[in-house]
Amino acid sequence: MKFIRFDSVGGAAGDMILASLAGLGADLKAIGAVLRAAIPEDEFVIETIPFSASGLNGLKLTVKITKSSGIERGLHEIGHIIDRAEMPSRAKELAHKVFDRLAEAEAHIHGCPVHHIHFHEVGAVDSIVDILGSCFALVQLGVDSVTFGVLPEGTGTFRCRHGVYPIPAPATLRLLEGIQIQQTGEPFEMITPTGAALLTTFPGGQDRHVSGRVLASSVSFGSRELKERPNILRATLLESDASPAGKEEFCCELETNLDDVTPELTGALSAKLFDRGALDVWLIPCTMKKQRSAVCLHVLCKPEETDALCSLIFRESGTLGIRVNEKKRRILDRDVVTAELSPGVQIRVKRAWMNGQVISEKPEYEDCLKVSRELDVPYAEVAASALAALKK
């Protein structure tokens, strides 16, 4: 399995990501030809030039536009460009996902439907080239996943079409939800919406540590000269002997000891936590000081839900403190199919996948219970019948 590790000193932008992939061996000439054919309204050339700074050699990428149509494109128009591009289906699927996430972020910020979004900077030819080119390059390199470390971000404000905004840009911040960033003293935008969308949409995710056999590395430079650090992004191509068992993601575990609550309260609190987005909630008996019997409440959640769930626990339980632990978990891809026991009698079955194979199938409890009651047959018999029906 091949994967790429991005280590950022100068932030992340679309041109830096594409340049670093070119440095690893992606064929920019072929990418440029495909994209020019897909965007005939504009004329442009993708160029990389050798660049040196801070004792490092690398590449700097520019998209030189020789003829601009001036078209403002929305998600629908960009979707047509992706569909007519002569790229592998995986690259097209990835590009669609990147633009879908960008559109969702913009729609959330502006409070409007996704189909009303017209991209400005991101809809410009150079940004379209950065995104489609990066997705195509990733597939060219045969990369299965991407990881990246903590991302540096600047401080202060920046000016755009809508006025003066704080750094990070609102859309960038939305795209980076759940991602750890580190603010620097640089008075510039270091992570662009395009860079954030690419890194957080590529398969994989943020990870502090990686292990594998190094195959190649490259350094790319951003267009801006920073004050206190080189504006670089390093990409390392690695190979691992084993395919990952499940997809890695970060989450948070909240825990607090409760010695003065009733079972009714913990039941109600658990239900509310699930309603507010908790991934899992469980209670473990424990003994507290003065030998008092108690329960330890555990809540698993996405990092961006931590504050809201802590507030709920404080309000509902009366606890004075909550321990917050960052965790890394592995999850399997899953889907839901329907098993038909007889005409009109259906049971949903959740399937888990690993390395392209189904490794477990579990009938939905509520469906099985409903059928068990209606037909007056044992629950276990209904569940077994659902699994048998899937194999017919």
Residue pairs with C-beta under 8 A, 6 or more apart in sequence:
1 144
1 145
1 239
1 240
1 241
1 242
1 243
1 244
2 141
2 142
2 143
2 144
2 215
2 237
2 238
2 239
2 240
3 143
3 144
3 145
3 146
3 147
3 204
3 210
3 212
3 237
3 238
3 239
3 240
4 21
4 24
4 138
4 141
4 143
4 145
4 146
4 147
4 235
4 236
4 237
4 238
5 146
5 147
5 148
5 149
5 210
5 235
5 236
5 238
6 12
6 17
6 20
6 146
6 147
6 148
6 149
6 199
6 233
6 234
6 235
7 148
7 149
7 233
7 234
7 236
8 148
8 149
8 151
8 152
8 232
8 233
8 234
9 152
9 229
9 230
9 231
9 232
9 233
9 234
10 16
10 152
10 190
10 221
10 222
10 226
10 229
10 230
10 231
10 232
10 233
11 151
11 152
11 153
11 154
11 189
11 190
11 191
11 192
11 195
11 222
11 231
11 233
12 148
12 151
12 190
12 191
12 192
12 195
12 196
12 198
12 199
12 233
13 130
13 191
13 192
13 194
13 195
13 222
13 223
14 126
14 127
14 130
14 131
14 134
14 192
14 194
14 195
14 198
15 60
15 61
15 62
15 63
15 126
15 130
15 220
15 222
15 223
16 61
16 195
16 220
16 221
16 222
16 233
17 130
17 134
17 195
17 198
17 199
17 220
17 233
17 235
18 26
18 28
18 46
18 61
18 129
18 130
18 133
18 134
18 137
19 48
19 58
19 59
19 60
19 61
19 218
19 220
19 221
19 233
20 59
20 218
20 219
20 220
20 233
20 234
20 235
21 134
21 137
21 138
21 141
21 218
21 235
22 28
22 48
22 59
22 61
22 137
22 218
23 58
23 59
23 218
23 219
23 220
23 235
24 141
24 216
24 217
24 218
24 235
24 237
25 140
25 141
25 216
26 136
26 137
26 138
26 140
26 141
27 140
28 46
28 48
28 133
28 137
30 140
31 46
31 133
31 136
31 137
31 140
32 45
32 46
32 133
34 85
34 86
34 87
34 136
35 46
35 85
35 128
35 129
35 132
35 133
36 43
36 44
37 85
37 86
38 81
38 82
38 84
38 85
38 86
38 132
39 81
39 125
39 128
39 129
41 69
41 71
42 65
42 67
42 68
42 69
42 71
42 125
43 65
43 66
43 67
44 63
44 64
44 65
44 66
44 67
44 125
44 126
44 129
45 63
45 64
45 66
46 61
46 62
46 63
46 64
46 129
46 133
47 61
47 62
47 63
47 64
48 59
48 60
48 61
48 62
49 59
49 60
49 62
50 57
50 58
50 59
51 57
51 58
51 59
51 60
51 221
52 58
53 221
53 230
53 231
53 232
54 230
54 232
56 219
56 230
56 232
57 219
58 218
58 219
58 220
58 221
58 232
59 218
59 219
59 220
59 221
60 220
60 221
60 222
60 223
61 220
62 223
63 125
63 126
63 129
63 130
65 125
65 126
68 125
71 77
72 118
72 119
72 120
72 123
73 81
73 118
73 119
73 123
73 128
74 115
74 116
74 117
74 118
74 119
74 123
75 99
75 100
75 103
75 114
75 115
75 117
75 119
76 115
78 99
78 119
78 123
78 128
79 96
79 99
81 128
81 132
82 92
82 95
82 96
82 99
82 132
83 92
85 92
85 95
85 132
85 136
87 95
87 132
87 135
87 136
87 139
88 136
88 139
90 139
91 132
91 135
91 136
91 138
91 139
92 135
94 135
94 138
94 139
94 201
94 202
95 131
95 132
95 135
95 136
97 201
98 131
98 135
98 197
98 198
98 201
99 131
99 197
100 114
101 175
101 197
101 200
101 201
102 119
102 122
102 171
102 175
102 193
102 194
102 197
103 114
103 117
103 119
104 114
104 174
105 171
105 174
105 175
105 193
105 197
106 117
106 119
106 171
107 113
107 114
107 116
107 117
108 174
109 170
109 171
109 174
110 117
119 127
120 160
120 161
121 127
121 160
121 193
122 193
122 194
127 194
130 194
130 198
131 194
131 197
131 198
134 198
135 198
138 146
138 202
141 237
143 237
144 203
144 243
145 202
145 203
145 204
145 244
146 199
146 202
146 203
146 204
147 204
147 205
147 206
147 207
147 210
148 199
148 205
148 206
148 207
149 206
149 207
149 208
150 180
150 181
150 182
150 206
150 208
151 176
151 179
151 180
151 181
151 182
151 190
151 191
151 199
152 181
152 182
152 183
152 184
152 186
152 190
152 191
152 229
153 167
153 168
153 181
153 182
153 183
153 184
153 189
153 190
153 191
154 167
154 183
154 184
154 186
154 187
154 188
154 189
154 190
155 167
155 183
155 184
155 185
155 186
155 187
156 166
156 167
156 187
156 188
157 164
157 165
157 166
157 167
158 164
158 165
158 167
158 169
158 188
158 189
159 165
160 169
167 188
167 189
168 176
168 181
168 189
168 191
169 189
169 192
169 193
171 193
171 196
172 189
172 191
172 192
172 193
172 196
175 193
175 196
175 197
175 200
176 191
176 196
176 200
177 304
178 250
178 302
178 303
178 304
179 196
179 200
179 206
180 206
181 191
184 190
184 228
184 229
185 227
185 228
186 226
186 227
186 228
186 229
187 227
188 224
188 226
190 226
203 247
204 248
205 248
205 249
205 250
206 250
207 248
207 328
210 238
211 240
212 238
212 239
212 240
213 238
213 239
213 240
214 236
214 237
214 238
215 237
215 238
215 239
216 236
216 237
217 234
217 235
217 236
217 237
218 234
218 235
219 232
219 233
219 234
219 235
220 232
220 233
220 234
220 235
221 230
221 231
221 232
222 231
222 232
222 233
223 231
224 231
225 231
243 355
244 330
245 330
245 354
246 330
246 331
246 332
246 354
247 330
247 331
247 332
247 333
248 328
248 329
248 330
249 328
249 329
249 330
249 331
250 303
250 326
250 327
250 328
251 279
251 300
251 301
251 302
251 303
251 326
251 327
251 328
251 329
252 300
252 301
252 302
252 303
252 305
252 306
252 324
252 325
252 326
252 327
253 298
253 299
253 300
253 324
253 325
253 327
254 297
254 298
254 299
254 300
254 301
254 306
254 309
254 310
254 313
254 322
254 323
254 324
254 325
255 296
255 297
255 298
255 299
255 322
255 323
255 325
256 296
256 297
256 313
256 317
256 319
256 321
256 322
256 323
257 286
257 288
257 294
257 295
257 296
257 297
257 319
258 266
258 294
258 295
258 296
258 297
258 317
258 319
259 288
259 292
259 293
259 294
260 318
261 295
261 317
261 318
265 316
265 317
266 283
266 295
266 297
268 316
269 297
269 312
269 313
269 316
269 317
270 281
270 283
272 312
272 316
273 281
273 299
273 309
273 312
273 313
274 281
276 305
276 308
276 309
276 312
277 301
277 302
277 305
277 308
277 309
278 299
278 300
278 301
278 305
278 309
279 300
279 301
279 302
280 298
280 299
280 300
281 297
281 298
281 299
281 300
282 298
283 295
283 296
283 297
283 298
284 295
284 296
284 298
285 293
285 294
285 295
285 296
286 294
286 295
286 296
287 293
287 294
288 294
297 313
297 317
299 309
299 313
300 327
300 329
301 309
303 326
306 324
310 322
310 324
313 319
313 322
314 322
332 352
332 353
332 354
332 359
333 352
333 353
333 354
334 350
334 351
334 352
334 353
335 350
335 351
335 353
336 348
336 349
336 350
336 351
336 364
337 348
337 349
337 351
337 390
338 346
338 347
338 348
338 349
339 346
339 347
339 348
339 349
339 363
339 386
339 387
339 389
339 390
340 346
340 389
341 347
341 371
341 382
341 385
341 386
341 389
345 371
345 375
346 367
347 363
347 364
347 367
347 368
347 371
347 382
347 383
347 385
347 386
347 389
348 363
348 364
348 367
349 361
349 362
349 363
349 364
349 386
349 387
349 390
350 361
350 362
350 363
350 364
351 358
351 360
351 361
352 358
352 359
352 360
352 361
353 359
361 387
361 390
363 382
363 383
363 386
363 387
367 386
368 379
368 382
368 383
368 386
369 379
371 377
371 382
372 378
372 379
372 381
372 382
375 382
